[in-house]
């Protein structure tokens, strides 16, 4: 793996997550993972990011018009 901790960010799936450029398709609903490992993600945040799963209340009242032609 290019990133040695990549396989540790989720639980409940076959490892390695990516093998020969492919991901094994799970036979469970959704992504097929059991959990996201917050501790591993927290250790590898971009500089300046203070935490994971921060509230995004500032976006609750933002609206965007996808139709740019009208």
N, CA, C, O and CB atoms as a CASP TS submission, in Angstrom:
PFRMAT TS
TARGET T0000
AUTHOR 0000-0000-0000
METHOD Language model
MODEL 1
PARENT N/A
ATOM      1  N   UNK     1       0.842  -1.193   0.000  1.00  0.00           N
ATOM      2  CA  UNK     1       0.000   0.000   0.000  1.00  0.00           C
ATOM      3  C   UNK     1       0.876   1.240   0.000  1.00  0.00           C
ATOM      4  O   UNK     1       1.948   1.262   0.603  1.00  0.00           O
ATOM      5  CB  UNK     1      -0.952   0.007   1.217  1.00  0.00           C
ATOM      6  N   UNK     2       0.405   2.262  -0.681  1.00  0.00           N
ATOM      7  CA  UNK     2       1.140   3.520  -0.712  1.00  0.00           C
ATOM      8  C   UNK     2       1.122   4.198   0.650  1.00  0.00           C
ATOM      9  O   UNK     2       2.081   4.873   1.025  1.00  0.00           O
ATOM     10  CB  UNK     2       0.556   4.451  -1.769  1.00  0.00           C
ATOM     11  N   UNK     3       0.032   4.020   1.389  1.00  0.00           N
ATOM     12  CA  UNK     3      -0.129   4.619   2.706  1.00  0.00           C
ATOM     13  C   UNK     3      -0.261   3.470   3.697  1.00  0.00           C
ATOM     14  O   UNK     3      -1.220   2.700   3.635  1.00  0.00           O
ATOM     15  CB  UNK     3      -1.378   5.588   2.764  1.00  0.00           C
ATOM     16  N   UNK     4       0.702   3.351   4.614  1.00  0.00           N
ATOM     17  CA  UNK     4       0.736   2.168   5.474  1.00  0.00           C
ATOM     18  C   UNK     4      -0.442   2.047   6.429  1.00  0.00           C
ATOM     19  O   UNK     4      -0.718   0.946   6.906  1.00  0.00           O
ATOM     20  CB  UNK     4       1.990   2.169   6.261  1.00  0.00           C
ATOM     21  N   UNK     5      -1.139   3.122   6.724  1.00  0.00           N
ATOM     22  CA  UNK     5      -2.268   3.092   7.659  1.00  0.00           C
ATOM     23  C   UNK     5      -3.619   3.007   6.956  1.00  0.00           C
ATOM     24  O   UNK     5      -4.654   2.979   7.621  1.00  0.00           O
ATOM     25  CB  UNK     5      -2.238   4.318   8.537  1.00  0.00           C
ATOM     26  N   UNK     6      -3.630   2.968   5.651  1.00  0.00           N
ATOM     27  CA  UNK     6      -4.883   3.014   4.881  1.00  0.00           C
ATOM     28  C   UNK     6      -5.845   1.889   5.268  1.00  0.00           C
ATOM     29  O   UNK     6      -7.046   2.125   5.394  1.00  0.00           O
ATOM     30  CB  UNK     6      -4.579   2.934   3.388  1.00  0.00           C
ATOM     31  N   UNK     7      -5.337   0.681   5.456  1.00  0.00           N
ATOM     32  CA  UNK     7      -6.191  -0.461   5.794  1.00  0.00           C
ATOM     33  C   UNK     7      -6.785  -0.363   7.195  1.00  0.00           C
ATOM     34  O   UNK     7      -7.699  -1.117   7.530  1.00  0.00           O
ATOM     35  CB  UNK     7      -5.404  -1.743   5.673  1.00  0.00           C
ATOM     36  N   UNK     8      -6.285   0.547   8.012  1.00  0.00           N
ATOM     37  CA  UNK     8      -6.729   0.657   9.402  1.00  0.00           C
ATOM     38  C   UNK     8      -7.845   1.672   9.614  1.00  0.00           C
ATOM     39  O   UNK     8      -8.316   1.812  10.743  1.00  0.00           O
ATOM     40  CB  UNK     8      -5.569   1.020  10.268  1.00  0.00           C
ATOM     41  N   UNK     9      -8.291   2.389   8.580  1.00  0.00           N
ATOM     42  CA  UNK     9      -9.295   3.444   8.785  1.00  0.00           C
ATOM     43  C   UNK     9     -10.714   2.907   8.908  1.00  0.00           C
ATOM     44  O   UNK     9     -11.604   3.625   9.364  1.00  0.00           O
ATOM     45  CB  UNK     9      -9.237   4.432   7.649  1.00  0.00           C
ATOM     46  N   UNK    10     -10.942   1.659   8.512  1.00  0.00           N
ATOM     47  CA  UNK    10     -12.269   1.048   8.658  1.00  0.00           C
ATOM     48  C   UNK    10     -12.113  -0.367   9.195  1.00  0.00           C
ATOM     49  O   UNK    10     -11.046  -0.973   9.096  1.00  0.00           O
ATOM     50  CB  UNK    10     -13.037   1.038   7.301  1.00  0.00           C
ATOM     51  N   UNK    11     -13.204  -0.883   9.768  1.00  0.00           N
ATOM     52  CA  UNK    11     -13.218  -2.266  10.239  1.00  0.00           C
ATOM     53  C   UNK    11     -14.338  -3.023   9.533  1.00  0.00           C
ATOM     54  O   UNK    11     -15.304  -2.431   9.052  1.00  0.00           O
ATOM     55  CB  UNK    11     -13.396  -2.330  11.784  1.00  0.00           C
ATOM     56  N   UNK    12     -14.188  -4.335   9.484  1.00  0.00           N
ATOM     57  CA  UNK    12     -15.247  -5.178   8.949  1.00  0.00           C
ATOM     58  C   UNK    12     -15.134  -5.530   7.481  1.00  0.00           C
ATOM     59  O   UNK    12     -16.051  -6.130   6.921  1.00  0.00           O
ATOM     60  CB  UNK    12     -16.522  -4.526   9.166  1.00  0.00           C
ATOM     61  N   UNK    13     -14.023  -5.168   6.841  1.00  0.00           N
ATOM     62  CA  UNK    13     -13.837  -5.500   5.426  1.00  0.00           C
ATOM     63  C   UNK    13     -12.533  -6.271   5.253  1.00  0.00           C
ATOM     64  O   UNK    13     -11.653  -6.238   6.113  1.00  0.00           O
ATOM     65  CB  UNK    13     -13.834  -4.217   4.546  1.00  0.00           C
ATOM     66  N   UNK    14     -12.430  -6.960   4.129  1.00  0.00           N
ATOM     67  CA  UNK    14     -11.214  -7.717   3.838  1.00  0.00           C
ATOM     68  C   UNK    14     -10.031  -6.774   3.674  1.00  0.00           C
ATOM     69  O   UNK    14     -10.163  -5.666   3.153  1.00  0.00           O
ATOM     70  CB  UNK    14     -11.395  -8.573   2.570  1.00  0.00           C
ATOM     71  N   UNK    15      -8.878  -7.236   4.128  1.00  0.00           N
ATOM     72  CA  UNK    15      -7.663  -6.433   3.985  1.00  0.00           C
ATOM     73  C   UNK    15      -6.659  -7.214   3.171  1.00  0.00           C
ATOM     74  O   UNK    15      -6.544  -8.428   3.339  1.00  0.00           O
ATOM     75  CB  UNK    15      -7.069  -6.047   5.366  1.00  0.00           C
ATOM     76  N   UNK    16      -5.951  -6.571   2.320  1.00  0.00           N
ATOM     77  CA  UNK    16      -5.892  -5.134   2.109  1.00  0.00           C
ATOM     78  C   UNK    16      -7.151  -4.605   1.424  1.00  0.00           C
ATOM     79  O   UNK    16      -7.825  -5.321   0.684  1.00  0.00           O
ATOM     80  CB  UNK    16      -4.669  -4.783   1.287  1.00  0.00           C
ATOM     81  N   UNK    17      -7.450  -3.332   1.690  1.00  0.00           N
ATOM     82  CA  UNK    17      -8.632  -2.719   1.078  1.00  0.00           C
ATOM     83  C   UNK    17      -8.508  -2.688  -0.439  1.00  0.00           C
ATOM     84  O   UNK    17      -9.475  -2.938  -1.157  1.00  0.00           O
ATOM     85  CB  UNK    17      -8.838  -1.299   1.615  1.00  0.00           C
ATOM     86  N   UNK    18      -7.313  -2.380  -0.913  1.00  0.00           N
ATOM     87  CA  UNK    18      -7.053  -2.332  -2.356  1.00  0.00           C
ATOM     88  C   UNK    18      -5.980  -3.370  -2.666  1.00  0.00           C
ATOM     89  O   UNK    18      -4.900  -3.354  -2.076  1.00  0.00           O
ATOM     90  CB  UNK    18      -6.603  -0.889  -2.821  1.00  0.00           C
ATOM     91  N   UNK    19      -6.286  -4.270  -3.593  1.00  0.00           N
ATOM     92  CA  UNK    19      -5.327  -5.304  -3.984  1.00  0.00           C
ATOM     93  C   UNK    19      -5.243  -5.338  -5.498  1.00  0.00           C
ATOM     94  O   UNK    19      -6.249  -5.520  -6.183  1.00  0.00           O
ATOM     95  CB  UNK    19      -5.732  -6.700  -3.419  1.00  0.00           C
ATOM     96  N   UNK    20      -4.043  -5.163  -6.010  1.00  0.00           N
ATOM     97  CA  UNK    20      -3.807  -5.138  -7.456  1.00  0.00           C
ATOM     98  C   UNK    20      -4.664  -4.082  -8.141  1.00  0.00           C
ATOM     99  O   UNK    20      -5.086  -4.257  -9.284  1.00  0.00           O
ATOM    100  CB  UNK    20      -4.088  -6.511  -8.064  1.00  0.00           C
ATOM    101  N   UNK    21      -4.918  -2.983  -7.432  1.00  0.00           N
ATOM    102  CA  UNK    21      -5.686  -1.887  -8.009  1.00  0.00           C
ATOM    103  C   UNK    21      -7.191  -2.039  -7.914  1.00  0.00           C
ATOM    104  O   UNK    21      -7.926  -1.224  -8.472  1.00  0.00           O
ATOM    105  CB  UNK    21      -5.318  -1.730  -9.418  1.00  0.00           C
ATOM    106  N   UNK    22      -7.661  -3.053  -7.227  1.00  0.00           N
ATOM    107  CA  UNK    22      -9.095  -3.307  -7.122  1.00  0.00           C
ATOM    108  C   UNK    22      -9.526  -3.402  -5.667  1.00  0.00           C
ATOM    109  O   UNK    22      -8.733  -3.744  -4.790  1.00  0.00           O
ATOM    110  CB  UNK    22      -9.467  -4.591  -7.865  1.00  0.00           C
ATOM    111  N   UNK    23     -10.799  -3.091  -5.423  1.00  0.00           N
ATOM    112  CA  UNK    23     -11.411  -3.235  -4.113  1.00  0.00           C
ATOM    113  C   UNK    23     -12.409  -4.380  -4.206  1.00  0.00           C
ATOM    114  O   UNK    23     -13.191  -4.453  -5.154  1.00  0.00           O
ATOM    115  CB  UNK    23     -12.101  -1.903  -3.645  1.00  0.00           C
ATOM    116  N   UNK    24     -12.383  -5.270  -3.227  1.00  0.00           N
ATOM    117  CA  UNK    24     -13.344  -6.370  -3.193  1.00  0.00           C
ATOM    118  C   UNK    24     -14.725  -5.814  -2.885  1.00  0.00           C
ATOM    119  O   UNK    24     -14.907  -5.112  -1.890  1.00  0.00           O
ATOM    120  CB  UNK    24     -12.934  -7.442  -2.144  1.00  0.00           C
ATOM    121  N   UNK    25     -15.687  -6.122  -3.723  1.00  0.00           N
ATOM    122  CA  UNK    25     -17.052  -5.640  -3.517  1.00  0.00           C
ATOM    123  C   UNK    25     -17.671  -6.443  -2.374  1.00  0.00           C
ATOM    124  O   UNK    25     -17.723  -7.672  -2.435  1.00  0.00           O
ATOM    125  CB  UNK    25     -17.909  -5.768  -4.831  1.00  0.00           C
ATOM    126  N   UNK    26     -18.144  -5.747  -1.323  1.00  0.00           N
ATOM    127  CA  UNK    26     -18.717  -6.471  -0.190  1.00  0.00           C
ATOM    128  C   UNK    26     -20.088  -7.048  -0.529  1.00  0.00           C
ATOM    129  O   UNK    26     -20.766  -6.568  -1.437  1.00  0.00           O
ATOM    130  CB  UNK    26     -18.826  -5.552   1.022  1.00  0.00           C
ATOM    131  N   UNK    27     -20.486  -8.076   0.205  1.00  0.00           N
ATOM    132  CA  UNK    27     -21.807  -8.659  -0.004  1.00  0.00           C
ATOM    133  C   UNK    27     -22.808  -8.128   1.014  1.00  0.00           C
ATOM    134  O   UNK    27     -23.865  -8.721   1.227  1.00  0.00           O
ATOM    135  CB  UNK    27     -21.734 -10.182   0.077  1.00  0.00           C
ATOM    136  N   UNK    28     -22.467  -7.006   1.639  1.00  0.00           N
ATOM    137  CA  UNK    28     -23.333  -6.361   2.620  1.00  0.00           C
ATOM    138  C   UNK    28     -23.799  -5.022   2.063  1.00  0.00           C
ATOM    139  O   UNK    28     -23.210  -4.505   1.113  1.00  0.00           O
ATOM    140  CB  UNK    28     -22.598  -6.171   3.978  1.00  0.00           C
ATOM    141  N   UNK    29     -24.843  -4.462   2.643  1.00  0.00           N
ATOM    142  CA  UNK    29     -25.361  -3.179   2.145  1.00  0.00           C
ATOM    143  C   UNK    29     -24.347  -2.046   2.282  1.00  0.00           C
ATOM    144  O   UNK    29     -23.443  -2.094   3.116  1.00  0.00           O
ATOM    145  CB  UNK    29     -26.636  -2.811   2.889  1.00  0.00           C
ATOM    146  N   UNK    30     -24.516  -1.050   1.463  1.00  0.00           N
ATOM    147  CA  UNK    30     -23.673   0.144   1.537  1.00  0.00           C
ATOM    148  C   UNK    30     -22.228  -0.160   1.222  1.00  0.00           C
ATOM    149  O   UNK    30     -21.921  -0.946   0.327  1.00  0.00           O
ATOM    150  CB  UNK    30     -23.770   0.769   2.904  1.00  0.00           C
ATOM    151  N   UNK    31     -21.347   0.474   1.970  1.00  0.00           N
ATOM    152  CA  UNK    31     -19.918   0.261   1.765  1.00  0.00           C
ATOM    153  C   UNK    31     -19.442  -1.063   2.342  1.00  0.00           C
ATOM    154  O   UNK    31     -18.340  -1.514   2.032  1.00  0.00           O
ATOM    155  CB  UNK    31     -19.134   1.393   2.380  1.00  0.00           C
ATOM    156  N   UNK    32     -20.261  -1.687   3.176  1.00  0.00           N
ATOM    157  CA  UNK    32     -19.908  -2.979   3.741  1.00  0.00           C
ATOM    158  C   UNK    32     -18.973  -2.912   4.927  1.00  0.00           C
ATOM    159  O   UNK    32     -18.460  -3.942   5.364  1.00  0.00           O
ATOM    160  CB  UNK    32     -19.298  -3.812   2.703  1.00  0.00           C
ATOM    161  N   UNK    33     -18.737  -1.723   5.459  1.00  0.00           N
ATOM    162  CA  UNK    33     -17.841  -1.596   6.609  1.00  0.00           C
ATOM    163  C   UNK    33     -18.633  -1.679   7.905  1.00  0.00           C
ATOM    164  O   UNK    33     -19.831  -1.399   7.936  1.00  0.00           O
ATOM    165  CB  UNK    33     -17.054  -0.271   6.546  1.00  0.00           C
ATOM    166  N   UNK    34     -17.944  -2.068   8.972  1.00  0.00           N
ATOM    167  CA  UNK    34     -18.569  -2.078  10.297  1.00  0.00           C
ATOM    168  C   UNK    34     -18.471  -0.715  10.960  1.00  0.00           C
ATOM    169  O   UNK    34     -19.436  -0.232  11.553  1.00  0.00           O
ATOM    170  CB  UNK    34     -17.922  -3.138  11.186  1.00  0.00           C
ATOM    171  N   UNK    35     -17.293  -0.094  10.857  1.00  0.00           N
ATOM    172  CA  UNK    35     -17.075   1.169  11.555  1.00  0.00           C
ATOM    173  C   UNK    35     -15.909   1.913  10.928  1.00  0.00           C
ATOM    174  O   UNK    35     -15.059   1.324  10.262  1.00  0.00           O
ATOM    175  CB  UNK    35     -16.818   0.930  13.054  1.00  0.00           C
ATOM    176  N   UNK    36     -15.887   3.218  11.156  1.00  0.00           N
ATOM    177  CA  UNK    36     -14.764   4.070  10.782  1.00  0.00           C
ATOM    178  C   UNK    36     -13.943   4.276  12.050  1.00  0.00           C
ATOM    179  O   UNK    36     -14.505   4.562  13.107  1.00  0.00           O
ATOM    180  CB  UNK    36     -15.245   5.451  10.156  1.00  0.00           C
ATOM    181  N   UNK    37     -12.635   4.137  11.959  1.00  0.00           N
ATOM    182  CA  UNK    37     -11.770   4.233  13.133  1.00  0.00           C
ATOM    183  C   UNK    37     -11.308   5.684  13.283  1.00  0.00           C
ATOM    184  O   UNK    37     -10.338   6.114  12.659  1.00  0.00           O
ATOM    185  CB  UNK    37     -10.544   3.263  13.013  1.00  0.00           C
ATOM    186  N   UNK    38     -12.025   6.419  14.122  1.00  0.00           N
ATOM    187  CA  UNK    38     -11.757   7.846  14.310  1.00  0.00           C
ATOM    188  C   UNK    38     -10.326   8.124  14.759  1.00  0.00           C
ATOM    189  O   UNK    38      -9.728   9.112  14.334  1.00  0.00           O
ATOM    190  CB  UNK    38     -12.722   8.419  15.320  1.00  0.00           C
ATOM    191  N   UNK    39      -9.777   7.276  15.602  1.00  0.00           N
ATOM    192  CA  UNK    39      -8.431   7.501  16.122  1.00  0.00           C
ATOM    193  C   UNK    39      -7.393   7.505  15.002  1.00  0.00           C
ATOM    194  O   UNK    39      -6.481   8.331  14.998  1.00  0.00           O
ATOM    195  CB  UNK    39      -8.080   6.435  17.157  1.00  0.00           C
ATOM    196  N   UNK    40      -7.533   6.590  14.066  1.00  0.00           N
ATOM    197  CA  UNK    40      -6.585   6.526  12.951  1.00  0.00           C
ATOM    198  C   UNK    40      -6.744   7.755  12.061  1.00  0.00           C
ATOM    199  O   UNK    40      -5.753   8.358  11.650  1.00  0.00           O
ATOM    200  CB  UNK    40      -6.791   5.229  12.126  1.00  0.00           C
ATOM    201  N   UNK    41      -7.972   8.125  11.766  1.00  0.00           N
ATOM    202  CA  UNK    41      -8.210   9.305  10.935  1.00  0.00           C
ATOM    203  C   UNK    41      -7.657  10.552  11.618  1.00  0.00           C
ATOM    204  O   UNK    41      -7.032  11.385  10.962  1.00  0.00           O
ATOM    205  CB  UNK    41      -9.717   9.474  10.647  1.00  0.00           C
ATOM    206  N   UNK    42      -7.876  10.692  12.918  1.00  0.00           N
ATOM    207  CA  UNK    42      -7.410  11.863  13.665  1.00  0.00           C
ATOM    208  C   UNK    42      -5.895  12.007  13.620  1.00  0.00           C
ATOM    209  O   UNK    42      -5.379  13.125  13.636  1.00  0.00           O
ATOM    210  CB  UNK    42      -7.871  11.780  15.108  1.00  0.00           C
ATOM    211  N   UNK    43      -5.191  10.909  13.565  1.00  0.00           N
ATOM    212  CA  UNK    43      -3.727  10.944  13.532  1.00  0.00           C
ATOM    213  C   UNK    43      -3.185  11.424  12.189  1.00  0.00           C
ATOM    214  O   UNK    43      -2.002  11.749  12.085  1.00  0.00           O
ATOM    215  CB  UNK    43      -3.170   9.570  13.840  1.00  0.00           C
ATOM    216  N   UNK    44      -4.026  11.473  11.167  1.00  0.00           N
ATOM    217  CA  UNK    44      -3.535  11.768   9.824  1.00  0.00           C
ATOM    218  C   UNK    44      -4.295  12.907   9.151  1.00  0.00           C
ATOM    219  O   UNK    44      -4.458  12.908   7.930  1.00  0.00           O
ATOM    220  CB  UNK    44      -3.620  10.533   8.968  1.00  0.00           C
ATOM    221  N   UNK    45      -4.757  13.868   9.932  1.00  0.00           N
ATOM    222  CA  UNK    45      -5.467  15.016   9.368  1.00  0.00           C
ATOM    223  C   UNK    45      -4.493  15.952   8.669  1.00  0.00           C
ATOM    224  O   UNK    45      -3.303  15.974   8.983  1.00  0.00           O
ATOM    225  CB  UNK    45      -6.236  15.772  10.464  1.00  0.00           C
ATOM    226  N   UNK    46      -5.003  16.718   7.727  1.00  0.00           N
ATOM    227  CA  UNK    46      -4.187  17.730   7.067  1.00  0.00           C
ATOM    228  C   UNK    46      -3.793  18.797   8.073  1.00  0.00           C
ATOM    229  O   UNK    46      -4.531  19.048   9.026  1.00  0.00           O
ATOM    230  CB  UNK    46      -4.941  18.358   5.873  1.00  0.00           C
ATOM    231  N   UNK    47      -2.642  19.429   7.879  1.00  0.00           N
ATOM    232  CA  UNK    47      -2.254  20.524   8.770  1.00  0.00           C
ATOM    233  C   UNK    47      -3.329  21.610   8.778  1.00  0.00           C
ATOM    234  O   UNK    47      -3.853  21.988   7.730  1.00  0.00           O
ATOM    235  CB  UNK    47      -0.894  21.119   8.340  1.00  0.00           C
ATOM    236  N   UNK    48      -3.647  22.101   9.960  1.00  0.00           N
ATOM    237  CA  UNK    48      -4.654  23.146  10.092  1.00  0.00           C
ATOM    238  C   UNK    48      -6.050  22.630  10.375  1.00  0.00           C
ATOM    239  O   UNK    48      -6.909  23.399  10.806  1.00  0.00           O
ATOM    240  CB  UNK    48      -4.684  23.961   8.861  1.00  0.00           C
ATOM    241  N   UNK    49      -6.301  21.356  10.146  1.00  0.00           N
ATOM    242  CA  UNK    49      -7.602  20.770  10.459  1.00  0.00           C
ATOM    243  C   UNK    49      -7.573  20.381  11.929  1.00  0.00           C
ATOM    244  O   UNK    49      -6.698  19.632  12.362  1.00  0.00           O
ATOM    245  CB  UNK    49      -7.927  19.529   9.537  1.00  0.00           C
ATOM    246  N   UNK    50      -8.531  20.891  12.691  1.00  0.00           N
ATOM    247  CA  UNK    50      -8.485  20.722  14.142  1.00  0.00           C
ATOM    248  C   UNK    50      -9.222  19.495  14.652  1.00  0.00           C
ATOM    249  O   UNK    50      -9.034  19.117  15.809  1.00  0.00           O
ATOM    250  CB  UNK    50      -9.049  21.926  14.795  1.00  0.00           C
ATOM    251  N   UNK    51     -10.041  18.867  13.848  1.00  0.00           N
ATOM    252  CA  UNK    51     -10.753  17.689  14.319  1.00  0.00           C
ATOM    253  C   UNK    51     -11.608  17.097  13.222  1.00  0.00           C
ATOM    254  O   UNK    51     -11.790  17.686  12.157  1.00  0.00           O
ATOM    255  CB  UNK    51     -11.610  18.031  15.520  1.00  0.00           C
ATOM    256  N   UNK    52     -12.130  15.912  13.511  1.00  0.00           N
ATOM    257  CA  UNK    52     -13.007  15.252  12.545  1.00  0.00           C
ATOM    258  C   UNK    52     -14.437  15.327  13.031  1.00  0.00           C
ATOM    259  O   UNK    52     -14.700  15.500  14.221  1.00  0.00           O
ATOM    260  CB  UNK    52     -12.588  13.784  12.322  1.00  0.00           C
ATOM    261  N   UNK    53     -15.353  15.194  12.094  1.00  0.00           N
ATOM    262  CA  UNK    53     -16.789  15.186  12.368  1.00  0.00           C
ATOM    263  C   UNK    53     -17.227  16.459  13.085  1.00  0.00           C
ATOM    264  O   UNK    53     -18.021  16.406  14.025  1.00  0.00           O
ATOM    265  CB  UNK    53     -17.162  13.964  13.202  1.00  0.00           C
ATOM    266  N   UNK    54     -16.712  17.592  12.644  1.00  0.00           N
ATOM    267  CA  UNK    54     -17.095  18.873  13.217  1.00  0.00           C
ATOM    268  C   UNK    54     -18.493  19.252  12.745  1.00  0.00           C
ATOM    269  O   UNK    54     -18.901  18.863  11.650  1.00  0.00           O
ATOM    270  CB  UNK    54     -16.077  19.968  12.838  1.00  0.00           C
ATOM    271  N   UNK    55     -19.242  20.015  13.565  1.00  0.00           N
ATOM    272  CA  UNK    55     -20.573  20.461  13.138  1.00  0.00           C
ATOM    273  C   UNK    55     -20.481  21.326  11.873  1.00  0.00           C
ATOM    274  O   UNK    55     -19.503  22.047  11.675  1.00  0.00           O
ATOM    275  CB  UNK    55     -21.265  21.251  14.273  1.00  0.00           C
ATOM    276  N   UNK    56     -21.491  21.247  11.040  1.00  0.00           N
ATOM    277  CA  UNK    56     -21.537  22.049   9.811  1.00  0.00           C
ATOM    278  C   UNK    56     -22.803  22.897   9.774  1.00  0.00           C
ATOM    279  O   UNK    56     -23.404  23.096   8.718  1.00  0.00           O
ATOM    280  CB  UNK    56     -21.468  21.140   8.564  1.00  0.00           C
ATOM    281  N   UNK    57     -23.194  23.388  10.940  1.00  0.00           N
ATOM    282  CA  UNK    57     -24.422  24.178  11.041  1.00  0.00           C
ATOM    283  C   UNK    57     -24.420  25.399  10.133  1.00  0.00           C
ATOM    284  O   UNK    57     -25.486  25.856   9.720  1.00  0.00           O
ATOM    285  CB  UNK    57     -24.630  24.617  12.465  1.00  0.00           C
ATOM    286  N   UNK    58     -23.239  25.942   9.809  1.00  0.00           N
ATOM    287  CA  UNK    58     -23.173  27.137   8.971  1.00  0.00           C
ATOM    288  C   UNK    58     -23.742  26.885   7.578  1.00  0.00           C
ATOM    289  O   UNK    58     -24.058  27.842   6.870  1.00  0.00           O
ATOM    290  CB  UNK    58     -21.735  27.621   8.861  1.00  0.00           C
ATOM    291  N   UNK    59     -23.881  25.634   7.167  1.00  0.00           N
ATOM    292  CA  UNK    59     -24.408  25.308   5.847  1.00  0.00           C
ATOM    293  C   UNK    59     -25.904  25.020   5.858  1.00  0.00           C
ATOM    294  O   UNK    59     -26.483  24.779   4.799  1.00  0.00           O
ATOM    295  CB  UNK    59     -23.676  24.124   5.288  1.00  0.00           C
ATOM    296  N   UNK    60     -26.542  25.037   7.019  1.00  0.00           N
ATOM    297  CA  UNK    60     -27.958  24.684   7.108  1.00  0.00           C
ATOM    298  C   UNK    60     -28.873  25.617   6.322  1.00  0.00           C
ATOM    299  O   UNK    60     -29.929  25.190   5.855  1.00  0.00           O
ATOM    300  CB  UNK    60     -28.381  24.675   8.542  1.00  0.00           C
ATOM    301  N   UNK    61     -28.492  26.863   6.169  1.00  0.00           N
ATOM    302  CA  UNK    61     -29.350  27.837   5.494  1.00  0.00           C
ATOM    303  C   UNK    61     -28.754  28.354   4.197  1.00  0.00           C
ATOM    304  O   UNK    61     -29.201  29.376   3.677  1.00  0.00           O
ATOM    305  CB  UNK    61     -29.625  28.993   6.408  1.00  0.00           C
ATOM    306  N   UNK    62     -27.763  27.670   3.671  1.00  0.00           N
ATOM    307  CA  UNK    62     -27.164  28.053   2.396  1.00  0.00           C
ATOM    308  C   UNK    62     -27.917  27.367   1.264  1.00  0.00           C
ATOM    309  O   UNK    62     -28.273  26.192   1.360  1.00  0.00           O
ATOM    310  CB  UNK    62     -25.654  27.688   2.357  1.00  0.00           C
ATOM    311  N   UNK    63     -28.150  28.108   0.205  1.00  0.00           N
ATOM    312  CA  UNK    63     -28.854  27.554  -0.951  1.00  0.00           C
ATOM    313  C   UNK    63     -28.034  27.800  -2.206  1.00  0.00           C
ATOM    314  O   UNK    63     -27.344  28.814  -2.317  1.00  0.00           O
ATOM    315  CB  UNK    63     -30.268  28.173  -1.093  1.00  0.00           C
ATOM    316  N   UNK    64     -28.109  26.899  -3.122  1.00  0.00           N
ATOM    317  CA  UNK    64     -27.397  27.023  -4.379  1.00  0.00           C
ATOM    318  C   UNK    64     -28.336  26.630  -5.507  1.00  0.00           C
ATOM    319  O   UNK    64     -29.081  25.655  -5.402  1.00  0.00           O
ATOM    320  CB  UNK    64     -26.115  26.151  -4.387  1.00  0.00           C
ATOM    321  N   UNK    65     -28.293  27.389  -6.571  1.00  0.00           N
ATOM    322  CA  UNK    65     -29.085  27.057  -7.752  1.00  0.00           C
ATOM    323  C   UNK    65     -28.186  26.313  -8.716  1.00  0.00           C
ATOM    324  O   UNK    65     -27.233  26.878  -9.251  1.00  0.00           O
ATOM    325  CB  UNK    65     -29.694  28.334  -8.420  1.00  0.00           C
ATOM    326  N   UNK    66     -28.487  25.052  -8.937  1.00  0.00           N
ATOM    327  CA  UNK    66     -27.678  24.238  -9.836  1.00  0.00           C
ATOM    328  C   UNK    66     -27.866  24.621 -11.296  1.00  0.00           C
ATOM    329  O   UNK    66     -27.013  24.334 -12.136  1.00  0.00           O
ATOM    330  CB  UNK    66     -28.009  22.782  -9.649  1.00  0.00           C
ATOM    331  N   UNK    67     -28.977  25.264 -11.592  1.00  0.00           N
ATOM    332  CA  UNK    67     -29.252  25.651 -12.977  1.00  0.00           C
ATOM    333  C   UNK    67     -28.603  27.005 -13.241  1.00  0.00           C
ATOM    334  O   UNK    67     -29.212  28.046 -12.993  1.00  0.00           O
ATOM    335  CB  UNK    67     -30.792  25.706 -13.258  1.00  0.00           C
ATOM    336  N   UNK    68     -27.391  26.996 -13.734  1.00  0.00           N
ATOM    337  CA  UNK    68     -26.658  28.242 -13.968  1.00  0.00           C
ATOM    338  C   UNK    68     -27.133  28.975 -15.215  1.00  0.00           C
ATOM    339  O   UNK    68     -26.752  30.127 -15.427  1.00  0.00           O
ATOM    340  CB  UNK    68     -25.179  27.955 -14.084  1.00  0.00           C
ATOM    341  N   UNK    69     -27.960  28.334 -16.050  1.00  0.00           N
ATOM    342  CA  UNK    69     -28.396  28.961 -17.296  1.00  0.00           C
ATOM    343  C   UNK    69     -29.679  29.757 -17.131  1.00  0.00           C
ATOM    344  O   UNK    69     -30.145  30.349 -18.105  1.00  0.00           O
ATOM    345  CB  UNK    69     -28.588  27.913 -18.360  1.00  0.00           C
ATOM    346  N   UNK    70     -30.269  29.800 -15.952  1.00  0.00           N
ATOM    347  CA  UNK    70     -31.518  30.547 -15.805  1.00  0.00           C
ATOM    348  C   UNK    70     -31.471  31.467 -14.608  1.00  0.00           C
ATOM    349  O   UNK    70     -32.441  32.174 -14.334  1.00  0.00           O
ATOM    350  CB  UNK    70     -32.695  29.599 -15.677  1.00  0.00           C
TER
END
